[in-house]
Amino acid sequence: MKEFKVTYFFDKEHYVRRFIFMESQEEAENLIQRERDQYISFMDNRGIYHELNTEKVRMIQISEYHRVDKTKKEKETYNQDYNFYS
């Protein structure tokens, strides 16, 4: 499974992001097209529930997302700063 970032833009300053897991970009696009002009609901990574009327969205952007493990990166930076071996 791949992770995709879906961004719903309402105007230049307001948007909502959603992350979905699909086998391919094509499947992600098909899901977004099927949800067009409907109410959808989802929970974001902070645990916040969203209900969204896709009819009011001006633009939708889909891209494959490559999540970075921030805890691993912080540990590597800490070790480099203090000359510890990883």
Contact map, one row per residue, 1 for C-alpha under 8 A:
11100000000000000000111100000000000000000000000000000000000000000000000000000000000000
11110000000000000000111100000000000000000000000000000000000000011000000000000000000000
11111000000000000011110000000000000000000000000000000000000000011100000000000000000000
01111100000000000011110010010000000000000000000000000000000001111000000000000000000000
00111110000000001111000000000000000000000000000000000000000011111000000000000000000000
00011111000000001111000000000000000000000000000000000000000111100000000000000000000000
00001111100000111100000000000000000000000000000000000000000111000000000000000000000000
00000111110000111000000000000000000000000000000000000000111110000000000000000000000000
00000011111101110000000000000000000000000000000000000000111100000000000000000000000000
00000001111111100000000000000000000000000000000000000001111000000000000000000000000000
00000000111111100000000000000000000000000000000000000000010000000000000000000000000000
00000000111111000000000000000000000000000000000000000000000000000000000000000000000000
00000000011111100000000000000000000000000000000000000000000000000000000000000000000000
00000000111111110000000000000000000000000000000000000000000000000000000000000000000000
00000011111011111000000000000000000000000000000000000000000000000000000000000000000000
00000011100001111100000000000000000000000000000000000000000000000000000000000000000000
00001111000000111110000000000000000000000001000000000000000000000000000000000000000000
00001110000000011111000000000000000000000101000000000000000000000000000000000000000000
00111100000000001111100000000000000000000001000000000000000000000000000000000000000000
00111100000000000111110000010000000000000000000000000000000000000000000000000000000000
11110000000000000011111000000000000000000000000000000000000000000000000000000000000000
11110000000000000001111110110000000000000000000000000000000000000000000000000000000000
11000000000000000000111110110000000000000000000000000000000000000000000000000000000000
11000000000000000000011111110000000000000000000000000000000000000000000000000000000000
00010000000000000000011111111000000000000000000000000000000000110000000000000000000000
00000000000000000000000111111100000000000000000000000000000000000000000000000000000000
00000000000000000000011111111110000000000000000000000000000000000000000000000000000000
00010000000000000001011111111111000000000000000000000000000001000000000000000000000000
00000000000000000000000011111111100000000000000000000000000001000000000000000000000000
00000000000000000000000001111111110000000000000000000000000000000000000000000000000000
00000000000000000000000000111111111000000000000000000000000000000000000000000000000000
00000000000000000000000000011111111100000000000000000000000000000000000000000000000000
00000000000000000000000000001111111100000000000000000000000000000000000000000000000000
00000000000000000000000000000111111100000000000000000000000000000000000000000000000000
00000000000000000000000000000011111111110000000000000100000000000000000000000000000000
00000000000000000000000000000001111111000000000000000110000000000000000000000000000000
00000000000000000000000000000000001111100000000000001111000000000000000000000000000000
00000000000000000000000000000000001111110000000000001110000000000000000000000000000000
00000000000000000000000000000000001011111000000000111100000000000000000000000000000000
00000000000000000000000000000000001001111100000000111100000000000000000000000000000000
00000000000000000000000000000000000000111110000011110000000000000000000000000000000000
00000000000000000100000000000000000000011111000011100000000000000000000000000000000000
00000000000000000000000000000000000000001111111111000000000000000000000000000000000000
00000000000000001110000000000000000000000111111111000000000000000000000000000000000000
00000000000000000000000000000000000000000011111100000000000000000000000000000000000000
00000000000000000000000000000000000000000011111100000000000000000000000000000000000000
00000000000000000000000000000000000000000011111110000000000000000000000000000000000000
00000000000000000000000000000000000000000011111111000000000000000000000000000000000000
00000000000000000000000000000000000000001111001111100000000000000000000000000000000000
00000000000000000000000000000000000000001111000111110000000000000000000000000000000000
00000000000000000000000000000000000000111100000011111000000000000000000000000000000000
00000000000000000000000000000000000000111000000001111100000000000000000000000000000000
00000000000000000000000000000000000011110000000000111111100000000000000000000000000000
00000000000000000000000000000000001111110000000000011111100000000000000000000000000000
00000000000000000000000000000000000111000000000000001111100000000000000000000000000000
00000000010000000000000000000000000010000000000000001111110000000000000000000000000000
00000001110000000000000000000000000000000000000000001111111100000000000000000000000000
00000001111000000000000000000000000000000000000000000001111100000000000000000000000000
00000001110000000000000000000000000000000000000000000000111110000000000000000000000000
00000111100000000000000000000000000000000000000000000000111111000000000000000000000000
00001111000000000000000000000000000000000000000000000000001111100000000000000000000000
00011110000000000000000000011000000000000000000000000000000111110000000000000000000000
00011100000000000000000010000000000000000000000000000000000011111000000000000000000000
01111000000000000000000010000000000000000000000000000000000001111100000000000000000000
01111000000000000000000000000000000000000000000000000000000000111110000000000000000000
00100000000000000000000000000000000000000000000000000000000000011111000000000000000000
00000000000000000000000000000000000000000000000000000000000000001111100000000000000000
00000000000000000000000000000000000000000000000000000000000000000111110000000000000000
00000000000000000000000000000000000000000000000000000000000000000011111110000000000000
00000000000000000000000000000000000000000000000000000000000000000001111111000000000000
00000000000000000000000000000000000000000000000000000000000000000000111111100000000000
00000000000000000000000000000000000000000000000000000000000000000000111111110000000000
00000000000000000000000000000000000000000000000000000000000000000000111111111000000000
00000000000000000000000000000000000000000000000000000000000000000000011111111100000000
00000000000000000000000000000000000000000000000000000000000000000000001111111110000000
00000000000000000000000000000000000000000000000000000000000000000000000111111111000001
00000000000000000000000000000000000000000000000000000000000000000000000011111111100000
00000000000000000000000000000000000000000000000000000000000000000000000001111111110000
00000000000000000000000000000000000000000000000000000000000000000000000000111111111111
00000000000000000000000000000000000000000000000000000000000000000000000000011111111110
00000000000000000000000000000000000000000000000000000000000000000000000000001111111100
00000000000000000000000000000000000000000000000000000000000000000000000000000111111100
00000000000000000000000000000000000000000000000000000000000000000000000000000011111110
00000000000000000000000000000000000000000000000000000000000000000000000000000011111111
00000000000000000000000000000000000000000000000000000000000000000000000000000011001111
00000000000000000000000000000000000000000000000000000000000000000000000000010010000111
